Amino acid sequence: MATVSLGTTPGGTTPVGTTPGVNTPDSEKNDEFQEHEKILSPDFLSTAQITDLLTEDVDGIQEKLRIFLNFKNLHTHLKDAIILDYYVSGFMWAKGMDFSVTQYSKFMTLLDMLLHNLRTLHMSLEDSIKWFGEVMAEIGPRHSQKKKEWNIFDVKQANAIIDYLKISLFQHYKLYEFMFYSTREEIVIGTEVGKMIPNIFQIHMERERQNFLRMKMTQ
């Protein structure tokens, strides 16, 4: 394995006043900050994409996210329709929370990584909740008591995110697992769980949208 020489310039010389291989308090602080910056990185949506989506209504958000996710025909692809609703509902919920662009970015990336952990890494519900808790400890208020400049969400926002993930993902975790891990034939021909998937997700997503609309009307 090749070794990397620390403390040297591209020309191979060491800048005056520094010692190779020795960590100063400032360098340790910088390393810690860089590690923190890796939390929920890379971003699922860019700043420009988030800013653009904020100008749209729910139909516009759905269409632009559909294009971004490269979903072709939602009428014949139940899985794609459910995944799209997952992201759209999350974005609409965040819109109701009046997040900053940075908070939108971290929240949408959090949604994406939770789905990735389930879909690709086959993470169990227990492991997913544990991972989620560790991430919230980094970006939420408990961590910010030590590093206030790293605060992304305050206590109220962090609790709201936890509550939202409980009802939007964790409560339906087994259904997501069935959707991702079962073959298409099992869902089409299939079991009682397969028959439940469309109805449960449609009811849930419609409820989320109605809650958002009611909240906007009272503002």
C-alpha positions as CSV (number, residue, x, y, z in Angstrom):
1,M,0.0,0.0,0.0
2,A,1.4,3.4,-0.9
3,T,2.0,5.8,1.9
4,V,1.0,9.5,1.8
5,S,3.5,12.1,3.1
6,L,1.7,14.6,5.4
7,G,2.7,18.2,5.7
8,T,4.4,18.6,2.4
9,T,3.6,20.9,-0.5
10,P,3.2,19.5,-4.1
11,G,6.8,20.4,-4.7
12,G,7.9,18.2,-1.9
13,T,9.0,20.8,0.6
14,T,7.6,21.4,4.0
15,P,6.2,24.9,4.6
16,V,8.0,27.0,7.2
17,G,6.7,26.7,10.8
18,T,5.1,23.2,10.4
19,T,6.3,19.8,11.3
20,P,5.5,16.8,9.2
21,G,3.4,14.2,10.9
22,V,2.5,16.3,13.9
23,N,-1.1,17.3,14.6
24,T,-1.7,20.7,16.0
25,P,-4.9,21.7,17.9
26,D,-6.0,23.6,14.8
27,S,-5.4,20.7,12.5
28,E,-7.2,18.3,14.8
29,K,-10.1,20.7,14.9
30,N,-10.1,21.0,11.1
31,D,-10.0,17.2,10.8
32,E,-13.0,16.9,13.1
33,F,-14.9,19.5,11.2
34,Q,-14.2,17.7,7.9
35,E,-15.5,14.4,9.4
36,H,-18.6,16.2,10.5
37,E,-19.0,17.6,7.0
38,K,-19.2,14.0,5.7
39,I,-22.5,13.4,7.6
40,L,-25.2,12.9,5.0
41,S,-22.9,13.5,2.1
42,P,-23.0,13.7,-0.9
43,D,-26.2,15.7,-1.2
44,F,-29.2,13.9,-2.8
45,L,-30.4,17.2,-4.3
46,S,-28.3,20.2,-5.1
47,T,-28.9,23.7,-3.8
48,A,-30.1,24.8,-7.3
49,Q,-32.6,21.8,-7.5
50,I,-34.0,22.6,-4.0
51,T,-34.4,26.3,-4.8
52,D,-36.2,25.3,-8.1
53,L,-38.5,22.9,-6.4
54,L,-39.5,25.5,-3.8
55,T,-41.1,27.5,-6.6
56,E,-43.4,24.6,-7.6
57,D,-46.7,23.3,-6.3
58,V,-47.1,19.6,-5.4
59,D,-47.7,18.5,-9.0
60,G,-44.7,20.4,-10.2
61,I,-42.5,18.9,-7.5
62,Q,-43.7,15.5,-8.4
63,E,-43.0,15.9,-12.1
64,K,-39.5,17.4,-11.5
65,L,-38.6,14.7,-9.1
66,R,-39.9,12.0,-11.5
67,I,-37.6,13.4,-14.2
68,F,-34.7,13.6,-11.7
69,L,-35.2,9.9,-10.7
70,N,-35.6,8.9,-14.3
71,F,-39.0,7.2,-13.7
72,K,-40.7,6.6,-17.1
73,N,-44.2,5.2,-16.5
74,L,-45.6,5.3,-13.1
75,H,-48.9,3.7,-14.1
76,T,-47.2,0.4,-14.8
77,H,-44.4,0.5,-12.3
78,L,-45.8,0.4,-8.8
79,K,-42.4,0.4,-7.2
80,D,-41.3,3.6,-8.9
81,A,-44.6,5.3,-8.0
82,I,-44.2,4.4,-4.3
83,I,-40.6,5.6,-4.3
84,L,-41.5,8.9,-6.0
85,D,-44.3,9.4,-3.4
86,Y,-41.8,8.8,-0.7
87,Y,-39.6,11.7,-1.9
88,V,-42.5,14.0,-2.8
89,S,-44.2,13.6,0.5
90,G,-40.9,14.2,2.3
91,F,-40.2,17.4,0.4
92,M,-43.8,18.6,0.9
93,W,-43.5,17.9,4.7
94,A,-40.2,19.8,4.8
95,K,-41.8,22.7,2.9
96,G,-44.4,22.9,5.7
97,M,-41.6,23.0,8.3
98,D,-40.1,26.1,6.5
99,F,-36.6,24.6,6.5
100,S,-33.6,26.5,5.2
101,V,-32.0,25.3,2.0
102,T,-29.3,23.6,4.0
103,Q,-31.9,21.9,6.2
104,Y,-33.8,20.8,3.1
105,S,-30.5,19.3,1.7
106,K,-29.7,17.3,4.8
107,F,-33.3,16.1,5.3
108,M,-33.7,14.9,1.7
109,T,-30.3,13.2,1.8
110,L,-31.4,11.6,5.1
111,L,-34.5,10.2,3.3
112,D,-32.4,9.0,0.4
113,M,-29.9,7.2,2.6
114,L,-32.5,5.5,4.7
115,L,-34.1,4.1,1.6
116,H,-30.6,3.1,0.3
117,N,-29.9,1.3,3.5
118,L,-33.1,-0.6,3.2
119,R,-33.1,-1.2,-0.5
120,T,-29.4,-1.9,-1.2
121,L,-27.8,-2.8,2.1
122,H,-30.9,-4.8,3.3
123,M,-30.7,-3.1,6.7
124,S,-33.1,-4.4,9.2
125,L,-35.7,-2.1,10.9
126,E,-33.7,-2.3,14.2
127,D,-30.4,-1.4,12.4
128,S,-32.0,1.3,10.4
129,I,-33.5,3.0,13.5
130,K,-30.1,2.7,15.2
131,W,-28.3,4.3,12.2
132,F,-31.0,7.0,12.1
133,G,-30.4,7.7,15.8
134,E,-26.7,8.0,15.3
135,V,-27.1,10.4,12.4
136,M,-29.6,12.6,14.4
137,A,-27.1,12.7,17.3
138,E,-24.6,14.3,14.8
139,I,-26.9,16.8,13.1
140,G,-29.4,17.4,15.9
141,P,-29.4,19.5,19.1
142,R,-27.6,17.1,21.4
143,H,-24.4,17.3,19.3
144,S,-24.8,21.0,18.9
145,Q,-24.5,21.6,22.6
146,K,-20.8,20.9,22.1
147,K,-20.4,22.4,18.6
148,K,-23.0,25.1,18.1
149,E,-21.6,26.0,14.7
150,W,-22.5,22.5,13.5
151,N,-26.2,22.8,14.5
152,I,-28.4,21.9,11.6
153,F,-31.8,21.2,13.3
154,D,-33.0,22.6,16.6
155,V,-34.8,20.5,19.2
156,K,-38.3,21.1,17.8
157,Q,-37.2,20.3,14.3
158,A,-35.3,17.2,15.3
159,N,-38.3,15.8,17.2
160,A,-40.5,16.6,14.2
161,I,-38.2,14.7,11.9
162,I,-38.2,11.7,14.2
163,D,-42.0,11.7,14.3
164,Y,-42.2,12.1,10.6
165,L,-39.9,9.1,9.9
166,K,-41.8,7.0,12.3
167,I,-45.1,7.3,10.3
168,S,-43.7,7.7,6.8
169,L,-41.0,4.9,6.8
170,F,-40.5,2.9,10.0
171,Q,-44.2,2.2,10.4
172,H,-44.4,0.7,6.9
173,Y,-40.9,-0.9,6.9
174,K,-42.1,-4.4,6.4
175,L,-44.1,-3.3,3.3
176,Y,-41.0,-1.5,1.9
177,E,-39.0,-4.7,2.4
178,F,-41.6,-6.8,0.7
179,M,-41.7,-4.3,-2.2
180,F,-37.9,-4.3,-2.7
181,Y,-37.1,-7.9,-2.0
182,S,-40.0,-9.7,-3.6
183,T,-40.1,-10.6,-7.3
184,R,-42.6,-8.8,-9.6
185,E,-44.5,-12.1,-10.0
186,E,-45.0,-12.4,-6.2
187,I,-46.5,-8.9,-6.1
188,V,-48.7,-9.3,-9.1
189,I,-50.0,-12.9,-8.4
190,G,-49.2,-12.7,-4.9
191,T,-49.9,-12.8,-1.2
192,E,-52.2,-10.7,1.0
193,V,-49.3,-8.4,1.8
194,G,-48.7,-7.8,-1.9
195,K,-52.4,-6.9,-2.3
196,M,-52.1,-4.5,0.7
197,I,-49.2,-2.5,-0.7
198,P,-51.0,-0.2,-3.1
199,N,-53.8,0.7,-0.8
200,I,-51.7,1.3,2.3
201,F,-49.2,3.5,0.4
202,Q,-52.0,5.4,-1.4
203,I,-53.9,6.1,1.8
204,H,-50.7,7.2,3.6
205,M,-49.5,9.5,0.8
206,E,-52.9,11.1,0.4
207,R,-53.1,11.7,4.1
208,E,-49.7,13.4,4.1
209,R,-50.7,15.7,1.2
210,Q,-54.1,16.6,2.8
211,N,-52.3,17.4,6.1
212,F,-49.9,19.7,4.2
213,L,-52.8,21.5,2.3
214,R,-54.7,22.0,5.5
215,M,-51.6,23.4,7.2
216,K,-51.0,25.9,4.4
217,M,-54.6,27.0,4.5
218,T,-54.4,28.0,8.1
219,Q,-51.2,30.0,7.7
